[in-house]
């Protein structure tokens, strides 16, 4: 089994280089931010709400158990802290960069999809009555029977954004990505039957679920809104993780695809590993190493501390 040295690629030595390779990805992230801002500025679709429909929209107007400013902390900052801690342990800029990129893509793609659907559907929130008529006096159009709201415009605007739940989708996006990330790092699916590892990766999912439950308890969303938001976040985060990392149950599920591509390029490079090797090469003098059988080449030679290649046992016929 090939031995691959880790810890040779840090933010200082390879950070700029790795970021340049993915410059277009960062530009797309910036574009997603702009699109999401536009989606939050425009007016959502004002669905017809008749007097009979108001019977199911009279729930109390309450505050948020999980305020809006706390969502980025739960969905982005918390997973990023875990990614940062792992970087300080391994000093692997490839893992740090790809994990950060995957996390941001998970949250931003989910945010754009969620806000676009919110604006297009325009479903009233369960507390829409009190948003529309803060004084409790109902006013309807004498011909169409549609509501004529007398409340604050910004409050009414938010009242038409029930489906799907943004808090839930964003929380599930970030925390599902974290669950995938942790499952790869702790080798959750190593077939050794350690159920405690499952508890670790289910913890972020439970936290996201509790955020969704709070949205129903606060009467800001119907249960269907929360279910749809959670599903969107979970699916998008799963796609984004697998775009950057192998499945956690794979032999090399602990590291990003780009890291193994770099190793393959180094193996097929012109000059062998040495003290004056290129920036992309492997340093055999690193103190820490792991053994993996990479899906990018199981016959990869590995190196001693003195940098001399050793043949795989299978090649020597042993």
Secondary structure, 3 states (H helix, E strand, C coil): CCEEECCCECHHHHHHHHHHHCHHHHHHHHHHHHHHHHHHHCCCCCCCCCCHHHHHCCCCCCCCCCCHHHHHHHHHHHHHHHHHHHHHHHCEHHHHHHHHHHHHHHHHHHHHHHHHHHHHHCCCCCCHHHHHCCCCCCCECCCCCCECCCCCHHHHHHHCCCCCCHHHHHHHHHHHHHHHHHHHHCCCCCCCCCHHHHHHHHHHHHHHHHHHHHHHHCCCCCHHHHHHHHHHHHHHHHHHHHHHECCCCCCCCCCEHHHHHHHHHHHCCCCCCCCCCCCCCCCCCCCCEEECCCCCCCCCCEECCCCCEECCHHHHCC
